[in-house]
Amino acid sequence: MKRILINCSYSDELRVALVDGAKLFDLDNEFNAQALLKGSIFKATVSRVESSLDAAFVNFGNERHGFLPLKELSSEYFTNGADGKRKCILKEGDEILVQVLKEERATKGAALSNQISLAGRFIVLIPNSEKSGGVSRRIAGEERDDIKTALNELTIPEGMSVIVRTAGLGRSSEELKWDLDYLINLWEQIQATIAMRLVLALYTKMIS
């Protein structure tokens, strides 16, 4: 039976073990000198939409509100108007899922995106994407073809896509499937947690 074991007994260290029965599949240790937000996912509330900036400001629990460019919204937040033009339907007070792309600095709030991505050891899962699968641009030639073959053996849920990372080179379809299943399970946990609070950190650690 495959399991994910997480040990966070120490505030400055996170240990994640991937095991299959009594066999250790993989082990990852992450040390934090300080808490960083980049990559973290939050349930947030739109404080205002600035059409002149093509962006929205959202409250995701930080003292300074985050900056969300409208181009970083998924397709569900757009509709076609009567004139045929694409129109953003995001408005003040809406609850939205966001991921931190850049830490806040000086007087600027954190840069956010609604196009969520979850990074595993070998692949990146993009839950709200209509594409199916892809390969890191750093991978080329025969290696790229081999990974595409392995990708074809995976069952990627409708409405999601994956990108194989460079760490996925030489990995079997079984190993990629293990990583994919883990990320899908993580996304399902995030979805199940969304209704719990007004502003909530849903995902703050990333296996890299």
TORPA-4810 file (N, C-alpha, C, O; in nm, 3 decimals):
<nodes>
NODE_1_0.085_-0.119_0.000_0.000_0.000_0.000_0.089_0.125_0.000_0.177_0.139_0.085_M
NODE_2_0.065_0.213_-0.093_0.145_0.335_-0.103_0.090_0.443_-0.011_-0.031_0.466_-0.004_K
NODE_3_0.182_0.510_0.061_0.140_0.613_0.155_0.237_0.731_0.151_0.352_0.719_0.108_R
NODE_4_0.187_0.847_0.197_0.269_0.966_0.212_0.277_0.996_0.361_0.175_1.017_0.426_I
NODE_5_0.398_0.997_0.415_0.418_1.024_0.558_0.480_1.162_0.573_0.583_1.192_0.512_L
NODE_6_0.418_1.247_0.655_0.465_1.384_0.675_0.502_1.404_0.821_0.423_1.376_0.910_I
NODE_7_0.624_1.453_0.845_0.670_1.480_0.980_0.707_1.627_0.990_0.799_1.674_0.923_N
NODE_8_0.634_1.701_1.075_0.663_1.843_1.096_0.680_1.869_1.245_0.632_1.970_1.298_C
NODE_9_0.750_1.779_1.313_0.772_1.792_1.457_0.854_1.916_1.491_0.838_1.975_1.598_S
NODE_10_0.941_1.955_1.398_1.026_2.072_1.420_0.978_2.186_1.332_0.948_2.167_1.214_Y
NODE_11_0.971_2.307_1.389_0.917_2.422_1.317_1.001_2.462_1.197_0.949_2.523_1.103_S
NODE_12_1.131_2.429_1.199_1.218_2.471_1.089_1.249_2.360_0.990_1.333_2.377_0.902_D
NODE_13_1.181_2.245_1.004_1.209_2.134_0.914_1.081_2.056_0.881_1.000_2.027_0.969_E
NODE_14_1.065_2.023_0.755_0.954_1.941_0.709_1.011_1.816_0.641_1.098_1.827_0.555_L
NODE_15_0.961_1.699_0.682_1.006_1.574_0.621_0.888_1.505_0.555_0.783_1.488_0.617_R
NODE_16_0.905_1.467_0.429_0.800_1.397_0.355_0.858_1.268_0.300_0.956_1.270_0.225_V
NODE_17_0.798_1.155_0.337_0.845_1.025_0.291_0.738_0.959_0.206_0.620_0.960_0.241_A
NODE_18_0.778_0.901_0.094_0.689_0.826_0.008_0.722_0.678_0.026_0.834_0.637_-0.004_L
NODE_19_0.628_0.599_0.075_0.655_0.459_0.104_0.555_0.368_0.034_0.440_0.405_0.012_V
NODE_20_0.601_0.250_0.000_0.516_0.145_-0.059_0.533_0.023_0.030_0.632_-0.049_0.020_D
NODE_21_0.435_0.001_0.118_0.448_-0.105_0.217_0.557_-0.068_0.315_0.552_0.038_0.377_G
NODE_22_0.658_-0.155_0.329_0.770_-0.127_0.419_0.889_-0.067_0.344_0.993_-0.040_0.404_A
NODE_23_0.873_-0.046_0.213_0.983_0.004_0.131_0.976_0.156_0.118_0.872_0.212_0.085_K
NODE_24_1.089_0.222_0.146_1.098_0.367_0.132_1.115_0.400_-0.016_1.213_0.361_-0.079_L
NODE_25_1.017_0.475_-0.070_1.018_0.510_-0.212_1.099_0.637_-0.236_1.173_0.646_-0.334_F
NODE_26_1.084_0.733_-0.147_1.156_0.860_-0.160_1.148_0.936_-0.028_1.058_0.913_0.052_D
NODE_27_1.244_1.025_-0.007_1.248_1.105_0.116_1.291_1.246_0.082_1.388_1.265_0.008_L
NODE_28_1.219_1.344_0.135_1.251_1.484_0.108_1.254_1.560_0.240_1.161_1.551_0.320_D
NODE_29_1.361_1.637_0.261_1.373_1.723_0.378_1.378_1.867_0.332_1.452_1.901_0.240_N
NODE_30_1.298_1.953_0.396_1.297_2.094_0.359_1.318_2.176_0.485_1.249_2.158_0.586_E
NODE_31_1.415_2.268_0.478_1.446_2.352_0.593_1.408_2.496_0.561_1.433_2.544_0.451_F
NODE_32_1.348_2.563_0.658_1.305_2.701_0.639_1.369_2.792_0.742_1.348_2.775_0.862_N
NODE_33_1.447_2.888_0.696_1.500_2.987_0.788_1.393_3.091_0.816_1.393_3.153_0.923_A
NODE_34_1.303_3.110_0.722_1.192_3.202_0.740_1.076_3.155_0.654_1.093_3.085_0.555_Q
NODE_35_0.957_3.195_0.696_0.838_3.154_0.623_0.824_3.236_0.495_0.818_3.359_0.502_A
NODE_36_0.820_3.171_0.381_0.803_3.238_0.253_0.667_3.203_0.196_0.616_3.093_0.216_L
NODE_37_0.609_3.297_0.124_0.474_3.278_0.072_0.473_3.225_-0.071_0.373_3.168_-0.114_L
NODE_38_0.580_3.242_-0.145_0.581_3.204_-0.287_0.540_3.059_-0.305_0.595_2.969_-0.242_K
NODE_39_0.440_3.037_-0.392_0.390_2.903_-0.417_0.272_2.865_-0.330_0.202_2.768_-0.358_G
NODE_40_0.250_2.942_-0.222_0.139_2.911_-0.132_0.005_2.944_-0.196_-0.005_3.035_-0.278_S
NODE_41_-0.098_2.870_-0.158_-0.232_2.888_-0.213_-0.326_2.934_-0.102_-0.323_2.880_0.009_I
NODE_42_-0.408_3.034_-0.132_-0.499_3.090_-0.033_-0.640_3.103_-0.090_-0.659_3.125_-0.209_F
NODE_43_-0.737_3.090_-0.001_-0.872_3.131_-0.034_-0.880_3.278_0.004_-0.856_3.314_0.119_K
NODE_44_-0.912_3.364_-0.092_-0.907_3.508_-0.070_-1.040_3.574_-0.106_-1.130_3.511_-0.162_A
NODE_45_-1.050_3.703_-0.074_-1.169_3.781_-0.106_-1.127_3.905_-0.185_-1.033_3.974_-0.146_T
NODE_46_-1.196_3.932_-0.294_-1.164_4.048_-0.377_-1.204_4.175_-0.303_-1.321_4.193_-0.267_V
NODE_47_-1.107_4.265_-0.279_-1.137_4.391_-0.211_-1.178_4.500_-0.310_-1.262_4.584_-0.280_S
NODE_48_-1.118_4.498_-0.429_-1.163_4.589_-0.535_-1.104_4.547_-0.669_-0.998_4.484_-0.675_R
NODE_49_-1.173_4.584_-0.775_-1.126_4.557_-0.911_-1.094_4.691_-0.976_-1.178_4.780_-0.981_V
NODE_50_-0.971_4.705_-1.025_-0.927_4.829_-1.089_-0.915_4.806_-1.239_-0.816_4.753_-1.288_E
NODE_51_-1.019_4.848_-1.312_-1.019_4.827_-1.457_-0.907_4.903_-1.525_-0.856_4.860_-1.629_S
NODE_52_-0.866_5.018_-1.468_-0.758_5.097_-1.528_-0.625_5.025_-1.521_-0.535_5.050_-1.602_S
NODE_53_-0.611_4.934_-1.425_-0.488_4.856_-1.409_-0.501_4.716_-1.466_-0.403_4.641_-1.469_L
NODE_54_-0.622_4.681_-1.510_-0.649_4.543_-1.553_-0.607_4.446_-1.444_-0.540_4.346_-1.469_D
NODE_55_-0.648_4.478_-1.321_-0.607_4.397_-1.207_-0.708_4.410_-1.094_-0.794_4.498_-1.095_A
NODE_56_-0.694_4.322_-0.997_-0.778_4.327_-0.877_-0.687_4.321_-0.756_-0.577_4.266_-0.761_A
NODE_57_-0.734_4.378_-0.645_-0.665_4.367_-0.518_-0.746_4.272_-0.431_-0.868_4.285_-0.421_F
NODE_58_-0.677_4.177_-0.369_-0.749_4.077_-0.292_-0.689_4.062_-0.152_-0.568_4.076_-0.132_V
NODE_59_-0.776_4.033_-0.058_-0.735_4.008_0.080_-0.713_3.858_0.097_-0.808_3.780_0.094_N
NODE_60_-0.586_3.819_0.116_-0.557_3.677_0.134_-0.498_3.649_0.272_-0.434_3.546_0.294_F
NODE_61_-0.520_3.744_0.365_-0.477_3.723_0.503_-0.355_3.802_0.543_-0.325_3.811_0.662_G
NODE_62_-0.283_3.859_0.447_-0.167_3.942_0.478_-0.212_4.083_0.513_-0.322_4.124_0.477_N
NODE_63_-0.126_4.156_0.582_-0.160_4.295_0.616_-0.179_4.377_0.489_-0.270_4.460_0.481_E
NODE_64_-0.092_4.354_0.390_-0.104_4.424_0.262_-0.175_4.333_0.163_-0.137_4.217_0.146_R
NODE_65_-0.277_4.386_0.097_-0.353_4.306_0.001_-0.267_4.270_-0.120_-0.175_4.343_-0.157_H
NODE_66_-0.300_4.157_-0.180_-0.225_4.110_-0.295_-0.273_4.170_-0.426_-0.385_4.220_-0.435_G
NODE_67_-0.186_4.165_-0.527_-0.215_4.222_-0.660_-0.239_4.107_-0.757_-0.151_4.023_-0.779_F
NODE_68_-0.358_4.104_-0.815_-0.398_3.996_-0.906_-0.428_4.051_-1.045_-0.537_4.103_-1.067_L
NODE_69_-0.335_4.040_-1.141_-0.362_4.084_-1.278_-0.477_4.001_-1.337_-0.484_3.880_-1.315_P
NODE_70_-0.565_4.065_-1.411_-0.679_3.993_-1.468_-0.633_3.886_-1.567_-0.705_3.788_-1.589_L
NODE_71_-0.516_3.903_-1.626_-0.464_3.802_-1.719_-0.427_3.673_-1.646_-0.405_3.570_-1.709_K
NODE_72_-0.419_3.680_-1.512_-0.385_3.562_-1.432_-0.510_3.489_-1.383_-0.501_3.398_-1.300_E
NODE_73_-0.627_3.528_-1.434_-0.751_3.459_-1.399_-0.775_3.342_-1.493_-0.738_3.348_-1.610_L
NODE_74_-0.837_3.237_-1.442_-0.873_3.123_-1.527_-0.995_3.161_-1.611_-1.060_3.263_-1.584_S
NODE_75_-1.025_3.082_-1.711_-1.130_3.115_-1.809_-1.269_3.127_-1.747_-1.356_3.191_-1.805_S
NODE_76_-1.291_3.065_-1.629_-1.424_3.070_-1.567_-1.464_3.212_-1.526_-1.582_3.238_-1.501_E
NODE_77_-1.367_3.303_-1.517_-1.397_3.440_-1.476_-1.417_3.534_-1.595_-1.417_3.656_-1.579_Y
NODE_78_-1.433_3.478_-1.713_-1.457_3.559_-1.832_-1.579_3.510_-1.908_-1.611_3.391_-1.906_F
NODE_79_-1.645_3.602_-1.973_-1.760_3.568_-2.057_-1.756_3.656_-2.182_-1.688_3.759_-2.183_T
NODE_80_-1.827_3.618_-2.284_-1.834_3.699_-2.406_-1.953_3.794_-2.397_-2.066_3.752_-2.378_N
NODE_81_-1.924_3.924_-2.412_-2.029_4.024_-2.405_-2.112_4.027_-2.532_-2.086_3.953_-2.627_G
NODE_82_-2.215_4.113_-2.532_-2.304_4.125_-2.648_-2.229_4.171_-2.772_-2.268_4.140_-2.885_A
NODE_83_-2.120_4.245_-2.750_-2.040_4.294_-2.862_-1.935_4.193_-2.908_-1.855_4.220_-2.997_D
NODE_84_-1.937_4.075_-2.844_-1.842_3.971_-2.881_-1.707_3.980_-2.812_-1.622_3.894_-2.829_G
NODE_85_-1.689_4.086_-2.733_-1.562_4.103_-2.663_-1.560_4.023_-2.533_-1.663_4.005_-2.468_K
NODE_86_-1.441_3.977_-2.496_-1.423_3.901_-2.373_-1.435_3.996_-2.253_-1.371_4.100_-2.249_R
NODE_87_-1.518_3.958_-2.156_-1.544_4.046_-2.042_-1.517_3.973_-1.911_-1.558_3.858_-1.893_K
NODE_88_-1.447_4.040_-1.819_-1.418_3.983_-1.688_-1.538_4.002_-1.597_-1.593_4.112_-1.588_C
NODE_89_-1.580_3.896_-1.528_-1.698_3.903_-1.441_-1.660_3.906_-1.293_-1.747_3.901_-1.206_I
NODE_90_-1.530_3.914_-1.264_-1.485_3.922_-1.124_-1.530_4.054_-1.064_-1.520_4.158_-1.129_L
NODE_91_-1.579_4.051_-0.939_-1.626_4.174_-0.875_-1.589_4.176_-0.727_-1.551_4.074_-0.669_K
NODE_92_-1.601_4.293_-0.668_-1.570_4.312_-0.526_-1.655_4.218_-0.440_-1.775_4.204_-0.462_E
NODE_93_-1.591_4.155_-0.343_-1.662_4.064_-0.253_-1.656_3.918_-0.295_-1.688_3.830_-0.216_G
NODE_94_-1.616_3.893_-0.419_-1.606_3.754_-0.466_-1.495_3.680_-0.391_-1.390_3.737_-0.360_D
NODE_95_-1.520_3.554_-0.361_-1.416_3.469_-0.303_-1.344_3.400_-0.419_-1.406_3.359_-0.517_E
NODE_96_-1.213_3.389_-0.406_-1.133_3.336_-0.516_-1.010_3.263_-0.462_-0.956_3.299_-0.358_I
NODE_97_-0.968_3.163_-0.534_-0.849_3.088_-0.498_-0.729_3.153_-0.567_-0.732_3.176_-0.688_L
NODE_98_-0.624_3.184_-0.491_-0.506_3.249_-0.549_-0.379_3.180_-0.503_-0.374_3.116_-0.398_V
NODE_99_-0.276_3.194_-0.586_-0.144_3.140_-0.553_-0.042_3.253_-0.563_-0.047_3.334_-0.655_Q
NODE_100_0.050_3.258_-0.468_0.151_3.364_-0.465_0.259_3.335_-0.568_0.324_3.231_-0.564_V
NODE_101_0.278_3.430_-0.661_0.383_3.418_-0.763_0.511_3.487_-0.720_0.621_3.438_-0.745_L
NODE_102_0.496_3.604_-0.654_0.611_3.680_-0.607_0.582_3.734_-0.467_0.470_3.775_-0.437_K
NODE_103_0.684_3.735_-0.383_0.671_3.788_-0.248_0.645_3.939_-0.255_0.684_4.005_-0.351_E
NODE_104_0.579_3.993_-0.151_0.562_4.138_-0.147_0.697_4.203_-0.122_0.784_4.146_-0.057_E
NODE_105_0.714_4.323_-0.175_0.841_4.394_-0.156_0.815_4.544_-0.154_0.727_4.594_-0.225_R
NODE_106_0.893_4.615_-0.073_0.879_4.760_-0.057_0.733_4.795_-0.030_0.675_4.751_0.069_A
NODE_107_0.674_4.874_-0.119_0.534_4.914_-0.099_0.438_4.829_-0.181_0.317_4.854_-0.181_T
NODE_108_0.489_4.730_-0.251_0.404_4.648_-0.338_0.360_4.520_-0.267_0.438_4.455_-0.198_K
NODE_109_0.233_4.487_-0.286_0.181_4.363_-0.230_0.227_4.244_-0.311_0.286_4.260_-0.418_G
NODE_110_0.202_4.126_-0.260_0.242_4.003_-0.330_0.170_3.993_-0.464_0.053_4.029_-0.476_A
NODE_111_0.241_3.943_-0.566_0.181_3.919_-0.697_0.113_3.782_-0.694_0.173_3.683_-0.653_A
NODE_112_-0.013_3.778_-0.738_-0.094_3.657_-0.727_-0.142_3.607_-0.863_-0.139_3.679_-0.962_L
NODE_113_-0.185_3.482_-0.864_-0.246_3.423_-0.983_-0.359_3.331_-0.941_-0.356_3.270_-0.834_S
NODE_114_-0.460_3.323_-1.026_-0.571_3.230_-1.003_-0.550_3.102_-1.084_-0.626_3.006_-1.072_N
NODE_115_-0.445_3.101_-1.166_-0.411_2.982_-1.244_-0.318_2.895_-1.159_-0.195_2.908_-1.165_Q
NODE_116_-0.379_2.808_-1.082_-0.308_2.731_-0.979_-0.220_2.623_-1.040_-0.257_2.559_-1.139_I
NODE_117_-0.102_2.602_-0.981_-0.016_2.490_-1.021_0.040_2.425_-0.895_0.082_2.493_-0.802_S
NODE_118_0.039_2.292_-0.893_0.091_2.216_-0.780_0.213_2.138_-0.827_0.204_2.056_-0.918_L
NODE_119_0.327_2.164_-0.766_0.452_2.101_-0.808_0.481_1.977_-0.725_0.488_1.983_-0.603_A
NODE_120_0.497_1.865_-0.793_0.540_1.743_-0.728_0.688_1.722_-0.754_0.757_1.815_-0.794_G
NODE_121_0.737_1.602_-0.733_0.878_1.575_-0.756_0.909_1.562_-0.905_1.014_1.608_-0.952_R
NODE_122_0.819_1.501_-0.980_0.846_1.475_-1.121_0.756_1.555_-1.216_0.794_1.580_-1.331_F
NODE_123_0.639_1.594_-1.170_0.545_1.665_-1.256_0.484_1.785_-1.185_0.492_1.799_-1.063_I
NODE_124_0.424_1.872_-1.264_0.347_1.985_-1.212_0.203_1.966_-1.259_0.178_1.945_-1.377_V
NODE_125_0.109_1.972_-1.165_-0.032_1.958_-1.198_-0.096_2.095_-1.206_-0.083_2.176_-1.114_L
NODE_126_-0.167_2.121_-1.316_-0.241_2.246_-1.332_-0.389_2.209_-1.333_-0.441_2.166_-1.436_I
NODE_127_-0.457_2.225_-1.220_-0.594_2.174_-1.204_-0.698_2.239_-1.294_-0.790_2.172_-1.342_P
NODE_128_-0.686_2.371_-1.318_-0.790_2.439_-1.396_-0.741_2.473_-1.536_-0.747_2.588_-1.579_N
NODE_129_-0.693_2.371_-1.606_-0.643_2.389_-1.742_-0.708_2.287_-1.835_-0.726_2.171_-1.797_S
NODE_130_-0.742_2.330_-1.955_-0.809_2.240_-2.050_-0.710_2.157_-2.131_-0.750_2.066_-2.203_E
NODE_131_-0.581_2.188_-2.119_-0.480_2.110_-2.191_-0.460_1.977_-2.119_-0.506_1.962_-2.006_K
NODE_132_-0.395_1.883_-2.182_-0.378_1.751_-2.121_-0.240_1.734_-2.058_-0.228_1.730_-1.936_S
NODE_133_-0.136_1.725_-2.139_-0.003_1.702_-2.084_0.105_1.769_-2.166_0.088_1.792_-2.285_G
NODE_134_0.217_1.801_-2.100_0.327_1.866_-2.169_0.459_1.827_-2.105_0.463_1.754_-2.007_G
NODE_135_0.567_1.879_-2.162_0.701_1.847_-2.115_0.778_1.977_-2.098_0.762_2.071_-2.176_V
NODE_136_0.861_1.983_-1.994_0.943_2.101_-1.969_1.022_2.139_-2.095_1.071_2.052_-2.166_S
NODE_137_1.033_2.269_-2.121_1.106_2.317_-2.239_1.254_2.282_-2.232_1.323_2.283_-2.334_R
NODE_138_1.303_2.252_-2.113_1.445_2.219_-2.097_1.476_2.078_-2.148_1.593_2.042_-2.165_R
NODE_139_1.371_1.999_-2.173_1.391_1.861_-2.218_1.370_1.856_-2.369_1.269_1.903_-2.421_I
NODE_140_1.466_1.798_-2.440_1.456_1.794_-2.587_1.499_1.657_-2.640_1.544_1.571_-2.566_A
NODE_141_1.484_1.641_-2.773_1.531_1.521_-2.841_1.457_1.394_-2.802_1.336_1.397_-2.776_G
NODE_142_1.531_1.283_-2.800_1.471_1.153_-2.770_1.413_1.147_-2.630_1.313_1.080_-2.606_E
NODE_143_1.476_1.219_-2.536_1.426_1.220_-2.399_1.284_1.277_-2.395_1.199_1.230_-2.320_E
NODE_144_1.261_1.379_-2.477_1.128_1.441_-2.483_1.026_1.340_-2.537_0.913_1.332_-2.487_R
NODE_145_1.065_1.265_-2.638_0.976_1.164_-2.696_0.945_1.053_-2.595_0.832_1.005_-2.587_D
NODE_146_1.047_1.012_-2.517_1.027_0.908_-2.417_0.927_0.952_-2.310_0.842_0.874_-2.268_D
NODE_147_0.939_1.077_-2.268_0.848_1.128_-2.166_0.706_1.139_-2.221_0.610_1.109_-2.150_I
NODE_148_0.693_1.181_-2.346_0.560_1.189_-2.407_0.495_1.051_-2.413_0.374_1.038_-2.394_K
NODE_149_0.576_0.948_-2.438_0.524_0.811_-2.440_0.473_0.772_-2.302_0.367_0.712_-2.290_T
NODE_150_0.550_0.805_-2.198_0.509_0.776_-2.061_0.384_0.853_-2.024_0.298_0.802_-1.953_A
NODE_151_0.374_0.977_-2.072_0.256_1.060_-2.044_0.130_0.999_-2.102_0.023_1.007_-2.042_L
NODE_152_0.143_0.939_-2.219_0.027_0.879_-2.285_-0.032_0.763_-2.206_-0.147_0.724_-2.228_N
NODE_153_0.047_0.708_-2.114_-0.001_0.597_-2.032_-0.071_0.644_-1.905_-0.127_0.564_-1.831_E
NODE_154_-0.068_0.776_-1.882_-0.133_0.832_-1.763_-0.276_0.872_-1.794_-0.308_0.912_-1.906_L
NODE_155_-0.362_0.860_-1.694_-0.500_0.907_-1.707_-0.510_1.042_-1.638_-0.514_1.051_-1.515_T
NODE_156_-0.514_1.148_-1.718_-0.521_1.283_-1.664_-0.667_1.326_-1.660_-0.734_1.326_-1.763_I
NODE_157_-0.719_1.363_-1.542_-0.860_1.402_-1.530_-0.897_1.515_-1.624_-0.815_1.602_-1.655_P
NODE_158_-1.020_1.514_-1.669_-1.069_1.619_-1.758_-1.061_1.755_-1.688_-1.093_1.766_-1.570_E
NODE_159_-1.019_1.856_-1.761_-1.008_1.990_-1.703_-0.877_2.014_-1.631_-0.859_2.119_-1.570_G
NODE_160_-0.786_1.918_-1.636_-0.654_1.932_-1.574_-0.545_1.907_-1.677_-0.570_1.846_-1.782_M
NODE_161_-0.425_1.954_-1.647_-0.311_1.925_-1.732_-0.187_1.904_-1.646_-0.184_1.946_-1.530_S
NODE_162_-0.086_1.841_-1.702_0.039_1.820_-1.630_0.157_1.859_-1.717_0.150_1.855_-1.840_V
NODE_163_0.265_1.896_-1.652_0.392_1.923_-1.719_0.497_1.838_-1.650_0.509_1.842_-1.527_I
NODE_164_0.572_1.762_-1.726_0.678_1.680_-1.668_0.801_1.767_-1.647_0.847_1.834_-1.739_V
NODE_165_0.854_1.765_-1.525_0.971_1.844_-1.490_1.099_1.772_-1.536_1.095_1.654_-1.573_R
NODE_166_1.210_1.843_-1.533_1.337_1.781_-1.571_1.372_1.664_-1.479_1.440_1.570_-1.520_T
NODE_167_1.324_1.670_-1.354_1.348_1.560_-1.260_1.275_1.434_-1.303_1.302_1.325_-1.251_A
NODE_168_1.180_1.448_-1.399_1.105_1.333_-1.446_1.177_1.253_-1.553_1.128_1.148_-1.597_G
NODE_169_1.293_1.301_-1.594_1.371_1.230_-1.696_1.409_1.090_-1.648_1.460_1.073_-1.537_L
NODE_170_1.383_0.991_-1.732_1.420_0.855_-1.699_1.327_0.785_-1.602_1.349_0.670_-1.565_G
NODE_171_1.221_0.855_-1.560_1.125_0.795_-1.468_1.022_0.713_-1.544_0.983_0.748_-1.656_R
NODE_172_0.978_0.605_-1.483_0.880_0.518_-1.547_0.741_0.580_-1.539_0.718_0.673_-1.463_S
NODE_173_0.649_0.527_-1.619_0.511_0.576_-1.614_0.450_0.550_-1.477_0.363_0.626_-1.432_S
NODE_174_0.495_0.443_-1.409_0.445_0.413_-1.275_0.486_0.522_-1.175_0.407_0.563_-1.090_E
NODE_175_0.612_0.568_-1.186_0.660_0.673_-1.097_0.586_0.805_-1.124_0.550_0.877_-1.031_E
NODE_176_0.564_0.835_-1.252_0.490_0.956_-1.286_0.347_0.946_-1.237_0.290_1.045_-1.189_L
NODE_177_0.287_0.828_-1.247_0.150_0.808_-1.200_0.142_0.827_-1.048_0.045_0.884_-0.998_K
NODE_178_0.242_0.779_-0.977_0.245_0.794_-0.831_0.241_0.942_-0.796_0.166_0.985_-0.709_W
NODE_179_0.325_1.021_-0.865_0.332_1.165_-0.840_0.201_1.232_-0.877_0.152_1.319_-0.805_D
NODE_180_0.143_1.192_-0.991_0.016_1.249_-1.035_-0.095_1.220_-0.935_-0.173_1.309_-0.901_L
NODE_181_-0.103_1.096_-0.889_-0.206_1.059_-0.791_-0.193_1.140_-0.663_-0.293_1.183_-0.605_D
NODE_182_-0.068_1.162_-0.620_-0.044_1.241_-0.499_-0.095_1.384_-0.518_-0.161_1.437_-0.429_Y
NODE_183_-0.065_1.446_-0.633_-0.106_1.584_-0.658_-0.257_1.597_-0.675_-0.316_1.695_-0.630_L
NODE_184_-0.319_1.498_-0.739_-0.465_1.501_-0.753_-0.530_1.492_-0.616_-0.627_1.562_-0.588_I
NODE_185_-0.476_1.405_-0.530_-0.528_1.392_-0.394_-0.510_1.522_-0.316_-0.598_1.563_-0.241_N
NODE_186_-0.395_1.588_-0.336_-0.370_1.715_-0.270_-0.470_1.821_-0.316_-0.522_1.897_-0.234_L
NODE_187_-0.498_1.825_-0.446_-0.594_1.921_-0.500_-0.734_1.894_-0.444_-0.808_1.988_-0.414_W
NODE_188_-0.771_1.768_-0.432_-0.902_1.733_-0.377_-0.913_1.778_-0.231_-1.020_1.820_-0.187_E
NODE_189_-0.802_1.767_-0.157_-0.802_1.813_-0.018_-0.819_1.964_-0.011_-0.891_2.015_0.075_Q
NODE_190_-0.753_2.035_-0.102_-0.766_2.181_-0.107_-0.910_2.219_-0.138_-0.966_2.308_-0.074_I
NODE_191_-0.970_2.152_-0.236_-1.109_2.180_-0.273_-1.204_2.155_-0.155_-1.298_2.230_-0.134_Q
NODE_192_-1.177_2.048_-0.079_-1.263_2.014_0.034_-1.250_2.113_0.148_-1.340_2.126_0.230_A
NODE_193_-1.137_2.184_0.152_-1.110_2.278_0.261_-1.161_2.418_0.231_-1.175_2.499_0.322_T
NODE_194_-1.190_2.447_0.106_-1.224_2.582_0.062_-1.338_2.645_0.143_-1.332_2.764_0.174_I
NODE_195_-1.441_2.568_0.176_-1.559_2.624_0.242_-1.541_2.650_0.392_-1.634_2.696_0.458_A
NODE_196_-1.423_2.621_0.446_-1.405_2.627_0.590_-1.400_2.768_0.648_-1.460_2.794_0.752_M
NODE_197_-1.329_2.861_0.581_-1.310_2.994_0.637_-1.315_3.101_0.529_-1.312_3.071_0.409_R
NODE_198_-1.322_3.227_0.574_-1.325_3.339_0.481_-1.190_3.355_0.411_-1.183_3.367_0.288_L
NODE_199_-1.083_3.355_0.490_-0.949_3.363_0.434_-0.868_3.250_0.495_-0.861_3.238_0.617_V
NODE_200_-0.808_3.169_0.412_-0.743_3.049_0.464_-0.624_3.009_0.379_-0.632_3.005_0.256_L
NODE_201_-0.512_2.980_0.445_-0.397_2.925_0.374_-0.426_2.778_0.349_-0.440_2.700_0.443_A
NODE_202_-0.435_2.740_0.223_-0.474_2.604_0.187_-0.354_2.515_0.157_-0.360_2.394_0.174_L
NODE_203_-0.246_2.576_0.113_-0.131_2.496_0.068_-0.007_2.583_0.082_0.005_2.684_0.013_Y
NODE_204_0.083_2.544_0.169_0.197_2.630_0.195_0.332_2.563_0.177_0.436_2.626_0.196_T
NODE_205_0.331_2.434_0.138_0.457_2.365_0.117_0.460_2.304_-0.022_0.357_2.261_-0.074_K
NODE_206_0.578_2.301_-0.080_0.592_2.246_-0.214_0.711_2.151_-0.218_0.820_2.188_-0.176_M
NODE_207_0.690_2.031_-0.267_0.801_1.937_-0.282_0.873_1.971_-0.411_0.813_1.963_-0.518_I
NODE_208_0.999_2.008_-0.403_1.072_2.051_-0.523_1.183_1.954_-0.557_1.254_1.975_-0.655_S
</nodes>
